[in-house]
Amino acid sequence: MTQDARSEIRADLMSRVPRWYSPWLHLLAPGIVGLAIIAFAVSRVHDPRGWELALVPLFFLASNAIEWHAHRDLLHRRTWPLEELYVRHTPQHHAVFVAEDMFIREWREMKLVLLPAWGVLAILVAGSPVAVLFVLVGAPNVAALWVATMTSYVLMYEWLHLAYHLPADGPIGRLRVTRWLRRHHQRHHSPQLMQKWNFNVTIPVWDHVRGTVWHAADAPAPAMPRRA
């Protein structure tokens, strides 16, 4: 896709953003709700045993695997009845942000990067049967730890993904950890790589497990992102 074609798509998508849209409210409201859920879940943990706390890394790994599968199977493939997720991600997000041009140009473009405002709650609802199961088997602490870990992971996904698309010369874009993780995600934004490589947006643990970390021998190297 040419630069002019991408510019037209970008302009069209931004023209659809309502005037009342607030990027800061879009960022802060789900974050505040998520942090409140985490605080409530942690408050429900009473006298945790060692084996219960030891499950937290496993919950993190499970969340990492779920992220990988959701990204590959829902965001890059049309899957009924969730085609809208594919449309928002592949034809729109990936059309606007490519490997050599990763960064938002105005704050309102956060609409093209962040999850829908209801996304955090939707993911929690989808993961709630696991918490209910733990309660039913008499493990309320484990249920609370699952909710806290799952919610923390969703917020980490949201904030890290936004960090990768912020200007590289900004205070967040310059951070060493941002640059390191952004390189992994930037390769995924190369059109020739996005359907097969680097599906983890947060920490590429499951990409390593599934062998989907891109290496130079696997495909032509994507262009490095421009400074913004």
C-alpha positions as a LaTeX table, in Angstrom:
\begin{tabular}{lrrr}
\hline
Residue & $x$ (\AA) & $y$ (\AA) & $z$ (\AA) \\
\hline
Met1 & 0.00 & 0.00 & 0.00 \\
Thr2 & 1.35 & 3.42 & $-0.96$ \\
Gln3 & 1.85 & 6.29 & 1.45 \\
Asp4 & $-0.96$ & 8.22 & $-0.29$ \\
Ala5 & $-3.36$ & 5.30 & 0.10 \\
Arg6 & $-2.53$ & 4.96 & 3.78 \\
Ser7 & $-2.98$ & 8.71 & 4.25 \\
Glu8 & $-6.44$ & 8.47 & 2.69 \\
Ile9 & $-7.40$ & 5.61 & 5.02 \\
Arg10 & $-6.04$ & 7.54 & 7.99 \\
Ala11 & $-7.99$ & 10.66 & 7.05 \\
Asp12 & $-11.16$ & 8.64 & 6.49 \\
Leu13 & $-10.92$ & 6.86 & 9.84 \\
Met14 & $-10.20$ & 10.09 & 11.71 \\
Ser15 & $-13.15$ & 11.79 & 10.00 \\
Arg16 & $-15.41$ & 9.18 & 11.60 \\
Val17 & $-14.21$ & 9.98 & 15.14 \\
Pro18 & $-16.97$ & 11.98 & 16.89 \\
Arg19 & $-16.15$ & 15.54 & 17.90 \\
Trp20 & $-16.96$ & 14.72 & 21.51 \\
Tyr21 & $-14.33$ & 11.97 & 21.60 \\
Ser22 & $-11.71$ & 12.53 & 24.31 \\
Pro23 & $-8.50$ & 10.49 & 23.96 \\
Trp24 & $-7.64$ & 11.14 & 27.60 \\
Leu25 & $-11.01$ & 9.90 & 28.81 \\
His26 & $-10.61$ & 6.87 & 26.55 \\
Leu27 & $-7.25$ & 6.18 & 28.20 \\
Leu28 & $-8.08$ & 7.01 & 31.81 \\
Ala29 & $-11.60$ & 5.64 & 32.30 \\
Pro30 & $-10.82$ & 1.97 & 31.55 \\
Gly31 & $-7.57$ & 2.33 & 33.49 \\
Ile32 & $-9.35$ & 3.66 & 36.58 \\
Val33 & $-12.00$ & 0.95 & 36.35 \\
Gly34 & $-9.32$ & $-1.70$ & 35.90 \\
Leu35 & $-7.27$ & $-0.47$ & 38.86 \\
Ala36 & $-10.41$ & $-0.42$ & 41.02 \\
Ile37 & $-11.14$ & $-4.04$ & 40.05 \\
Ile38 & $-7.57$ & $-5.04$ & 40.87 \\
Ala39 & $-7.75$ & $-3.30$ & 44.26 \\
Phe40 & $-11.07$ & $-5.00$ & 45.05 \\
Ala41 & $-9.78$ & $-8.42$ & 43.99 \\
Val42 & $-6.63$ & $-8.06$ & 46.08 \\
Ser43 & $-8.75$ & $-7.00$ & 49.07 \\
Arg44 & $-10.60$ & $-10.33$ & 48.81 \\
Val45 & $-7.40$ & $-12.34$ & 49.26 \\
His46 & $-7.16$ & $-13.46$ & 52.88 \\
Asp47 & $-4.21$ & $-15.32$ & 54.43 \\
Pro48 & $-2.96$ & $-16.64$ & 51.08 \\
Arg49 & $-0.94$ & $-19.83$ & 51.08 \\
Gly50 & 2.31 & $-20.21$ & 49.21 \\
Trp51 & 0.82 & $-22.47$ & 46.55 \\
Glu52 & $-1.92$ & $-19.91$ & 45.89 \\
Leu53 & 0.58 & $-17.11$ & 45.33 \\
Ala54 & 2.66 & $-19.45$ & 43.17 \\
Leu55 & $-0.26$ & $-19.61$ & 40.74 \\
Val56 & 0.10 & $-15.93$ & 39.84 \\
Pro57 & 3.03 & $-16.50$ & 37.41 \\
Leu58 & 1.02 & $-19.33$ & 35.84 \\
Phe59 & $-1.96$ & $-17.01$ & 35.44 \\
Phe60 & 0.35 & $-14.47$ & 33.81 \\
Leu61 & 1.60 & $-17.15$ & 31.41 \\
Ala62 & $-1.97$ & $-18.21$ & 30.65 \\
Ser63 & $-2.87$ & $-14.59$ & 29.91 \\
Asn64 & 0.15 & $-14.32$ & 27.64 \\
Ala65 & $-0.97$ & $-17.42$ & 25.73 \\
Ile66 & $-4.54$ & $-16.09$ & 25.46 \\
Glu67 & $-3.19$ & $-12.79$ & 24.11 \\
Trp68 & $-1.16$ & $-14.65$ & 21.46 \\
His69 & $-4.12$ & $-16.76$ & 20.33 \\
Ala70 & $-6.59$ & $-13.86$ & 20.36 \\
His71 & $-4.20$ & $-11.71$ & 18.33 \\
Arg72 & $-3.52$ & $-14.39$ & 15.75 \\
Asp73 & $-6.97$ & $-15.97$ & 15.51 \\
Leu74 & $-9.35$ & $-13.05$ & 16.12 \\
Leu75 & $-7.48$ & $-9.91$ & 15.10 \\
His76 & $-5.83$ & $-11.32$ & 11.96 \\
Arg77 & $-8.54$ & $-13.73$ & 10.80 \\
Arg78 & $-12.23$ & $-13.10$ & 10.14 \\
Thr79 & $-13.98$ & $-15.13$ & 12.81 \\
Trp80 & $-17.75$ & $-15.16$ & 13.15 \\
Pro81 & $-19.35$ & $-13.41$ & 15.04 \\
Leu82 & $-16.33$ & $-11.24$ & 15.90 \\
Glu83 & $-15.51$ & $-9.92$ & 12.44 \\
Glu84 & $-15.53$ & $-6.36$ & 13.81 \\
Leu85 & $-12.37$ & $-7.13$ & 15.82 \\
Tyr86 & $-10.61$ & $-8.16$ & 12.62 \\
Val87 & $-11.79$ & $-5.05$ & 10.75 \\
Arg88 & $-10.64$ & $-2.68$ & 13.49 \\
His89 & $-7.25$ & $-4.35$ & 13.65 \\
Thr90 & $-6.01$ & $-5.64$ & 10.30 \\
Pro91 & $-7.62$ & $-3.44$ & 7.60 \\
Gln92 & $-7.61$ & $-0.33$ & 9.84 \\
His93 & $-4.91$ & $-0.35$ & 12.54 \\
His94 & $-2.35$ & $-2.12$ & 10.36 \\
Ala95 & $-3.19$ & 0.02 & 7.35 \\
Val96 & $-2.47$ & 3.23 & 9.26 \\
Phe97 & 0.52 & 2.09 & 11.31 \\
Val98 & 3.21 & 0.19 & 9.41 \\
Ala99 & 6.72 & $-0.76$ & 10.42 \\
Glu100 & 8.34 & 2.35 & 8.98 \\
Asp101 & 5.62 & 4.70 & 10.29 \\
Met102 & 4.52 & 3.50 & 13.73 \\
Phe103 & 3.67 & 6.68 & 15.56 \\
Ile104 & 0.49 & 8.63 & 16.15 \\
Arg105 & 0.48 & 12.15 & 14.70 \\
Glu106 & $-2.14$ & 13.63 & 17.01 \\
Trp107 & $-3.62$ & 12.55 & 20.32 \\
Arg108 & $-7.02$ & 11.77 & 18.83 \\
Glu109 & $-5.35$ & 8.94 & 16.90 \\
Met110 & $-5.29$ & 7.07 & 20.22 \\
Lys111 & $-8.75$ & 5.97 & 19.03 \\
Leu112 & $-6.96$ & 3.83 & 16.43 \\
Val113 & $-4.63$ & 2.24 & 18.99 \\
Leu114 & $-6.54$ & 1.69 & 22.24 \\
Leu115 & $-9.05$ & $-1.05$ & 22.87 \\
Pro116 & $-12.69$ & 0.04 & 22.74 \\
Ala117 & $-13.63$ & 1.78 & 26.00 \\
Trp118 & $-15.68$ & $-1.27$ & 26.99 \\
Gly119 & $-12.82$ & $-3.64$ & 26.14 \\
Val120 & $-11.48$ & $-4.10$ & 29.68 \\
Leu121 & $-14.91$ & $-5.05$ & 31.05 \\
Ala122 & $-15.60$ & $-7.32$ & 28.07 \\
Ile123 & $-12.37$ & $-9.24$ & 28.64 \\
Leu124 & $-13.16$ & $-9.56$ & 32.35 \\
Val125 & $-16.60$ & $-10.93$ & 31.57 \\
Ala126 & $-15.02$ & $-13.43$ & 29.17 \\
Gly127 & $-12.58$ & $-14.55$ & 31.88 \\
Ser128 & $-15.08$ & $-14.57$ & 34.73 \\
Pro129 & $-16.13$ & $-18.25$ & 34.33 \\
Val130 & $-12.65$ & $-19.22$ & 35.47 \\
Ala131 & $-13.05$ & $-17.18$ & 38.65 \\
Val132 & $-16.51$ & $-18.67$ & 39.23 \\
Leu133 & $-15.07$ & $-22.16$ & 38.84 \\
Phe134 & $-12.40$ & $-21.47$ & 41.45 \\
Val135 & $-15.06$ & $-20.20$ & 43.86 \\
Leu136 & $-17.20$ & $-23.28$ & 43.28 \\
Val137 & $-14.31$ & $-25.60$ & 44.11 \\
Gly138 & $-13.66$ & $-23.72$ & 47.34 \\
Ala139 & $-10.70$ & $-21.57$ & 46.30 \\
Pro140 & $-11.87$ & $-17.95$ & 46.66 \\
Asn141 & $-8.31$ & $-16.68$ & 47.08 \\
Val142 & $-7.33$ & $-18.24$ & 43.78 \\
Ala143 & $-10.40$ & $-16.69$ & 42.14 \\
Ala144 & $-9.42$ & $-13.25$ & 43.41 \\
Leu145 & $-5.81$ & $-13.70$ & 42.29 \\
Trp146 & $-7.01$ & $-14.77$ & 38.83 \\
Val147 & $-9.16$ & $-11.63$ & 38.50 \\
Ala148 & $-6.33$ & $-9.38$ & 39.74 \\
Thr149 & $-3.77$ & $-10.97$ & 37.40 \\
Met150 & $-6.07$ & $-11.00$ & 34.38 \\
Thr151 & $-7.04$ & $-7.35$ & 34.86 \\
Ser152 & $-3.43$ & $-6.31$ & 35.41 \\
Tyr153 & $-2.48$ & $-8.07$ & 32.20 \\
Val154 & $-5.19$ & $-6.30$ & 30.18 \\
Leu155 & $-4.02$ & $-2.90$ & 31.46 \\
Met156 & $-0.40$ & $-3.82$ & 30.72 \\
Tyr157 & $-1.40$ & $-4.76$ & 27.17 \\
Glu158 & $-3.27$ & $-1.50$ & 26.70 \\
Trp159 & $-0.56$ & 0.78 & 28.06 \\
Leu160 & 2.39 & $-0.98$ & 26.42 \\
His161 & 0.64 & $-1.04$ & 23.05 \\
Leu162 & 0.00 & 2.69 & 23.29 \\
Ala163 & 3.64 & 3.27 & 24.32 \\
Tyr164 & 4.86 & 1.60 & 21.12 \\
His165 & 2.79 & 4.00 & 19.02 \\
Leu166 & 3.77 & 7.18 & 20.88 \\
Pro167 & 6.46 & 9.39 & 19.29 \\
Ala168 & 9.88 & 7.75 & 19.57 \\
Asp169 & 11.44 & 10.99 & 20.77 \\
Gly170 & 8.91 & 11.50 & 23.56 \\
Pro171 & 9.59 & 10.78 & 27.26 \\
Ile172 & 7.90 & 7.37 & 27.04 \\
Gly173 & 9.16 & 6.47 & 23.59 \\
Arg174 & 12.77 & 7.08 & 24.64 \\
Leu175 & 12.65 & 4.65 & 27.57 \\
Arg176 & 14.95 & 1.67 & 27.09 \\
Val177 & 12.22 & $-0.86$ & 27.89 \\
Thr178 & 9.85 & 0.84 & 25.42 \\
Arg179 & 12.47 & 0.75 & 22.66 \\
Trp180 & 13.26 & $-2.92$ & 23.36 \\
Leu181 & 9.64 & $-4.09$ & 23.35 \\
Arg182 & 8.69 & $-1.78$ & 20.47 \\
Arg183 & 11.20 & $-3.49$ & 18.19 \\
His184 & 9.32 & $-6.76$ & 18.63 \\
His185 & 5.95 & $-5.15$ & 17.90 \\
Gln186 & 7.32 & $-2.99$ & 15.09 \\
Arg187 & 8.36 & $-6.10$ & 13.16 \\
His188 & 4.79 & $-7.38$ & 13.48 \\
His189 & 3.62 & $-4.18$ & 11.77 \\
Ser190 & 5.53 & $-5.05$ & 8.63 \\
Pro191 & 2.80 & $-6.16$ & 6.15 \\
Gln192 & 4.83 & $-9.19$ & 5.02 \\
Leu193 & 5.27 & $-10.39$ & 8.62 \\
Met194 & 2.06 & $-9.54$ & 10.46 \\
Gln195 & 0.11 & $-12.71$ & 9.59 \\
Lys196 & 2.78 & $-15.06$ & 10.91 \\
Trp197 & 5.19 & $-13.43$ & 13.36 \\
Asn198 & 5.42 & $-11.59$ & 16.72 \\
Phe199 & 1.83 & $-11.87$ & 17.97 \\
Asn200 & 2.62 & $-11.01$ & 21.60 \\
Val201 & 2.17 & $-7.29$ & 22.19 \\
Thr202 & 3.26 & $-7.34$ & 25.83 \\
Ile203 & 6.09 & $-9.74$ & 26.68 \\
Pro204 & 6.93 & $-12.19$ & 23.86 \\
Val205 & 6.88 & $-15.31$ & 26.03 \\
Trp206 & 4.32 & $-17.27$ & 24.02 \\
Asp207 & 5.91 & $-16.15$ & 20.76 \\
His208 & 9.05 & $-17.97$ & 21.94 \\
Val209 & 7.02 & $-21.00$ & 23.05 \\
Arg210 & 5.26 & $-21.24$ & 19.68 \\
Gly211 & 8.30 & $-20.32$ & 17.58 \\
Thr212 & 6.74 & $-17.17$ & 16.14 \\
Val213 & 9.53 & $-14.73$ & 16.99 \\
Trp214 & 10.75 & $-13.27$ & 13.71 \\
His215 & 14.45 & $-13.70$ & 12.89 \\
Ala216 & 16.37 & $-12.25$ & 9.98 \\
Ala217 & 16.55 & $-15.63$ & 8.27 \\
Asp218 & 12.77 & $-16.06$ & 8.27 \\
Ala219 & 11.73 & $-13.23$ & 5.95 \\
Pro220 & 12.98 & $-9.94$ & 4.49 \\
Ala221 & 13.72 & $-7.43$ & 7.23 \\
Pro222 & 11.07 & $-4.75$ & 7.80 \\
Ala223 & 12.06 & $-1.12$ & 7.59 \\
Met224 & 12.87 & 0.55 & 10.89 \\
Pro225 & 10.32 & 3.08 & 12.16 \\
Arg226 & 10.80 & 6.75 & 11.40 \\
Arg227 & 11.57 & 9.17 & 14.16 \\
Ala228 & 8.57 & 11.35 & 14.93 \\
\hline
\end{tabular}
